[in-house]
Amino acid sequence: MDQKRIIILEDEIIVALDIKEILEDLGYECQVFHDFHLALKALDTFNPQLAICDINIGEGPSGIDFVKQALQLKPQLAIIYLTAFSDRKIVELAGKTHPVNYILKPWSDHQIRVSVEMAFDQILSVAEQSQKLGDLTQSELKILELIAQNKKSKEIADILFISEKTVKNHRYHISKKLNLSTENNSLLAFALSHFGYKNEA
């Protein structure tokens, strides 16, 4: 992977600069924003792979609102949320955007490092799997999209006017091409990570 780029969206500038310093010392390239709209513009100009985003960024749109818009523009963007509290309703809302991790304030340098390393491990894994998507047929891609919509094999068969056995064969071949385990819903997890967010209401 080329330079690892991170945007930090945090309304407390001291906090943002502290995180930036920790990450730049580790070789990451970082840009700090305290404005929702400037951070969205940076998705094109800076092209980050990861956003570290405070759930509450002062008045106006929340960090969750930023992430929802950011994922529409850059679906593969990995997310880490910063938060000073763990209100269940807010965490559930944030969870719908599939963040890699949460960092609770007050955080430690170690927590920042580990969270970001985990995020880039996932980013690299997703990038490798995305390259393998080119090996899939159009039928297999369509089946993956339907799996991401939580459709069962019978439903997919009805939608595509094929037999349920054919769908199961496709699922098997997709898993083999992507080197996914046939256990533990790995195909569903892969489909959700590549096609899931745009299908959510």
KAQUI-V350737 format. One record per residue. N is the residue number from 1. RES is the residue in one small letter. OMEGA is omega in whole degrees, -180 to 180 (none if undefined). NEAR is the number of other C-alpha atoms within 8 Angstrom. D_LAST is the distance of its C-alpha to the last C-alpha in whole Angstrom. Layout:
BEGIN
n->{N/N}
res->{RES/RES}
omega->{OMEGA/OMEGA}
near->{NEAR/NEAR}
d_last->{D_LAST/D_LAST}
END
This chain:
BEGIN
n->{1/2/3/4/5/6/7/8/9/10/11/12/13/14/15/16/17/18/19/20/21/22/23/24/25/26/27/28/29/30/31/32/33/34/35/36/37/38/39/40/41/42/43/44/45/46/47/48/49/50/51/52/53/54/55/56/57/58/59/60/61/62/63/64/65/66/67/68/69/70/71/72/73/74/75/76/77/78/79/80/81/82/83/84/85/86/87/88/89/90/91/92/93/94/95/96/97/98/99/100/101/102/103/104/105/106/107/108/109/110/111/112/113/114/115/116/117/118/119/120/121/122/123/124/125/126/127/128/129/130/131/132/133/134/135/136/137/138/139/140/141/142/143/144/145/146/147/148/149/150/151/152/153/154/155/156/157/158/159/160/161/162/163/164/165/166/167/168/169/170/171/172/173/174/175/176/177/178/179/180/181/182/183/184/185/186/187/188/189/190/191/192/193/194/195/196/197/198/199/200/201}
res->{m/d/q/k/r/i/i/i/l/e/d/e/i/i/v/a/l/d/i/k/e/i/l/e/d/l/g/y/e/c/q/v/f/h/d/f/h/l/a/l/k/a/l/d/t/f/n/p/q/l/a/i/c/d/i/n/i/g/e/g/p/s/g/i/d/f/v/k/q/a/l/q/l/k/p/q/l/a/i/i/y/l/t/a/f/s/d/r/k/i/v/e/l/a/g/k/t/h/p/v/n/y/i/l/k/p/w/s/d/h/q/i/r/v/s/v/e/m/a/f/d/q/i/l/s/v/a/e/q/s/q/k/l/g/d/l/t/q/s/e/l/k/i/l/e/l/i/a/q/n/k/k/s/k/e/i/a/d/i/l/f/i/s/e/k/t/v/k/n/h/r/y/h/i/s/k/k/l/n/l/s/t/e/n/n/s/l/l/a/f/a/l/s/h/f/g/y/k/n/e/a}
omega->{177/180/179/-173/-176/167/179/178/-174/-178/175/-171/179/178/-179/-179/176/180/179/-179/178/-174/178/176/179/176/177/174/-173/168/-177/177/171/180/180/-174/177/178/177/179/-178/179/178/-173/-177/178/-180/172/-175/172/171/-166/174/179/179/-178/176/-179/176/-176/-180/174/177/177/177/-177/178/179/-179/-179/174/-179/-174/-172/-178/-180/176/-175/166/177/169/177/179/-179/-177/176/-173/-177/-179/178/177/176/179/-179/179/178/175/178/176/-175/173/174/-179/175/-3/-177/176/176/-179/180/178/-178/-177/-180/-179/176/178/-180/-179/172/179/179/-180/179/179/179/178/180/179/178/-180/178/179/179/-178/176/177/178/180/177/179/178/176/178/-180/175/179/176/178/177/176/-176/180/179/179/178/179/-179/-175/179/175/-179/178/178/178/178/180/176/177/-180/179/-178/177/-180/179/-179/-178/-178/179/174/176/179/171/175/-178/178/177/180/179/-179/179/-178/-178/-174/-168/-170/-177/-180/180/177/none}
near->{4/3/6/10/12/13/13/13/17/13/11/7/8/6/8/13/9/8/9/12/8/11/12/10/7/6/7/11/10/11/8/11/12/11/8/11/6/8/12/11/8/10/12/7/6/7/8/12/11/13/13/12/13/12/11/7/13/6/5/5/9/11/13/11/8/11/11/9/9/12/11/8/7/8/9/7/11/11/14/15/12/12/12/7/6/7/6/6/6/8/9/8/9/11/8/6/10/7/11/10/9/10/12/9/8/5/8/6/7/6/9/12/10/8/12/8/8/9/14/9/8/9/10/9/8/8/8/8/9/9/7/10/9/7/6/11/7/6/7/11/10/8/12/10/11/10/13/13/9/7/9/7/9/8/8/14/13/9/6/6/6/8/9/10/6/9/13/9/8/10/11/9/8/10/12/8/10/9/6/9/8/9/5/5/7/10/11/10/8/8/13/12/8/10/11/12/11/6/8/5/2}
d_last->{32/34/34/31/29/27/26/26/25/27/28/31/33/36/33/31/35/36/33/34/37/37/34/37/40/38/37/34/33/32/31/30/28/28/26/22/23/26/24/21/24/26/23/25/28/29/26/25/24/23/22/24/22/23/20/22/24/26/25/22/19/18/18/15/14/16/15/11/13/16/14/13/16/18/15/18/19/20/19/22/21/24/24/27/26/24/22/20/17/17/17/15/12/14/14/10/11/14/17/20/22/23/26/28/30/33/33/35/36/36/32/31/33/32/28/28/31/28/25/27/28/25/24/28/27/23/25/28/25/24/27/28/25/28/29/27/27/25/24/24/21/19/20/18/15/15/16/13/11/13/16/19/22/23/20/20/24/23/20/23/26/28/29/27/30/29/26/27/30/27/25/29/30/26/27/31/30/28/30/28/29/28/28/25/22/23/22/18/18/19/17/14/16/16/13/11/9/8/7/4/0}
END
